[in-house]
Structure formats: C-alpha cells, structure tokens
Amino acid sequence: MQVQARYREPIARGEVTVLFRRWRRCQVVAGRTYRTAAGRLEVTAVDEVDPARITRADARRAGEADADAVRASLRGEADLPTYRIAVRTAAGPDPRTVLAHDDDLDDEAVAEIDRRLDRLDRASSHGPWTEETLALIEARPATLAADLAASVGRERDPFKLDVRKLKALGLTESLRVGYRLSARGRAHRARSRRR
C-alpha cells in the first residue's frame, strides 16, 4: 500500500488514521499489517464507501481540510470502488529487523537458510541469483540499487524485488542508500557451504 510522503509523519503521530483509495478490488484486509513507506501499518477496518458520502470527520481523520479535498486526492477512474481504510502504526518491532539481528545460527538454522535460498534460485525465471546478490551486497554496501543491478546486467526494479526476498529471510538490511548484509546474513555467509 502506497502512502504519500506528506502523510508519513502524521500517521506516525496518530493524527492520520484513515486512508482513502480507489481500487478495482480491495488490496488490503482488516487485521493484517502492511509494510509501507510510513512504517508498518495495521489495517483495523476496511469499508467500501460512496465518495459523495465522505464526511468532514472522515476528511479530518485522513489529514484533509474537507471531504472535497479527499475526493480531489483520489487517484484512478471515478467508476472504481472507493475504500475507507482505518490504519494505525503497528505495535512492536518489525519482525524482519528482529530476525536480521539474530546471528546465533546453529547447523540446522544454516541448513534451513540454504534450503530457502536454493528454493528461491530454482523458482527464478532468470536463473540462480541469491549467492551472486549476497556477495555483491557484501562487497559493495551502501551502493545504489540501480548501480548494483547494472553491475550484474539486471534491471533495478526486479533486482530490488529479489533483495526484498533476502531481507524477508533476515539476511540483508536496507540503508538510506543501498543495502548491507545483516548480522544474520554475515553469520550465515561465514558458515554456509553454498559459497
């Protein structure tokens, strides 16, 4: 779920608690937590609404002056359904961050990470990539994703998607610019036989 930059701090402060979206079909589920540019957001409720019935109270909860401002901010075709999404900042640390700091890996944990990396390589439409990408991030931390991707002949966006898969395993961390291996990633690479 995309969140515009101007809403990120108000969401974090609890001032913006509602988002409005036009989608062909709903993209979120109440009760789930989503990673966004505003941090981890828990969706507490989702309702399909008639844009003409958006209230001033809704608008204020969405960080807008009035309902007309909300309607003007909606993207997409006017005939698409409009959803009112109640959100709040998710409690607790990001599980990926906790996992990334866990570098106490026994043989079984290393073997399980190896199995998952092998599975990612087998499922890839462009061939094995995990070892090359981990080695690249290890050798060139804090390097623009576009530069890393270009150095191995890949497009930036698919490359970034693959790095997110490594992050989900706790092996990499995003920096302000680029990436680095996490403590877990360094511990795994020191012990893995995949290298």
N, C-alpha and C positions, 0 to 999 in steps of 0.2 A: 504494500500500500504506500503510495507516494504521499509525502507531506511537504508542503511548501516551506521554504526556509523561514518565512515570517511567522509561522505558527509554532516552530520548534520550541522556542523558549516559553511562550505562553502555555503550551501543553505541559512542559516540564514543571511550570509553576502551578498547574491546576486551573489556569484561567480559561483555557480552551478545553472543553470536554465533549464536544460534538463536531463531527466532520460530515460534510455532505458530498456525495459522489453520484454521478450518472454512470451507470454500467449496463451493458446488455444483460448481464446476470450478476448477481451479488458475488463479490470477490472476497468477502470475509465472513467469519462465523462467530457469533456471540460465544464468549467463554474461551476463545483462543487468544494467544499472544503472538504478535507480529513484530518482526524487526523492521524498523523504519529509520529514516534519517533523523527522526525526533527521538530515537531510542526505542526500547521495547515497549510496545503499547498493547494493553489488554483491551479487547473489544468486549464491552459489557452488555451491549444491546444493538440490534440492527433492525430498522423498520423501513419498509418502502413507504415513501410519502409523496403526496401531491405537492409539487413546488409552490403552487398557489396558496397552499395552506401552511407554509413555513411561517412560524410566528416570530415576533420580535424577541421573545425569550430564547427561542432556538438560535436566532441570529447572534445574540449576545454570547450564548454558550459556544458558538462557532467562531467567536472573535470578530464578528462583523457588526457594523452600526445598525443595520436593519435587514429585514427579510429581502428587500430588493437587492441589497449588496450580496446576499447569499446567492440569490438566483443569478445575478450577473457573474458570479465567480464560478458557476457550474460549467464544466467542460463537457464536450460531447454533444451529440444531436439532441434536440429538445424532446424527441419522442422516446428517448431511452428512459427506463425507470430511474427514479431518484431515490437514494438511500440515505437515511439519517443514521450515523454510526456513533454510538456513545463510546468514548475511549477514556482510559486513564493510564498513567505510567505504570508499568508492571513492577510489582514489588520484587525485591531481591536482585542479586547479581545475574548477569547474563550467563546461562549455563555454559556457553561456549568459552567465556572468559575463565570460569572456574576450571573447566576441562583443560584449557590451554596452559594453566599454571600447574597442573598435576603432572609432575615429571617422575613420579615414583612408579616406574614401569617394570614389572616382572616379565619373565619369559612369555607367559600367557598373554599379557597385555600387548607386548611387542608383536607376537604372532597374530593376534586379532587385528591390530592396525595393518599389518602386512596383508592379511586376507581382504580387508576392506579396500586397501589401495589396489590390490590385484583386481578386485571386482570392478572398481572404477575404470581401470585400464581396459578390461575386457568389454565393458559397456560403451566405451568411447567410439564415436564414429570416425575419429581421426587418429586412432592408434594409441598405444601406451603413452601416457603423458605425466603420470604422477611423479616418478623419480626425477625426470628432467625438470619439472616445475619446482619441486622441493630443492633440488641442487641449485637452480637458478636463484631462487629467493634467498637461499643460504649465502650464495656468493655475492649477491647484489641487493642487500636490504635497502629499504627506503628509496627504491628506484620506481619511477612512474610505471604503472601497469602497461601503458602503451609501449614504452621502451623495452620492457621485459618481453612482451608479446612479440614485438618486431624482431627481437634478437633470436627468436626461435621460429620465425616465419608464420606467426599466428596473428589473427585479428584481436584487438583489445577486448571487446565485449565477451566473446566466447572464452578467452583466456581468464578474464575476471570471474566468470561463472565457474570455471574449474577451480580457481583459487578459493572461492567460497566453499566448494566441496571439501577442500583441505582444511579450511577454517572450521567447518562443521565437525571434523574429526579432532579438532583441538591442536592441529599441527602448525598453523600459521596465525599471525595476528595482523590486522590492518593498522597501518601507521597513517599519519596525516598525509604523507606521500608514500605510496607503495606498501610493502609488506615486510615482515621478518618472520623467521621461524620462532615459534613459541618455545617455552621451556619444555613442553611435551614434545614438540617437533624435534628439538635438539637432542633430547634424551632418546627418542625413537631412532633418529638417524645414527646415533652413536652405537646402537645395539642391533639394528636391523641388518639382515643378510641380503636385503634387496639391492643394496648399493653396488 
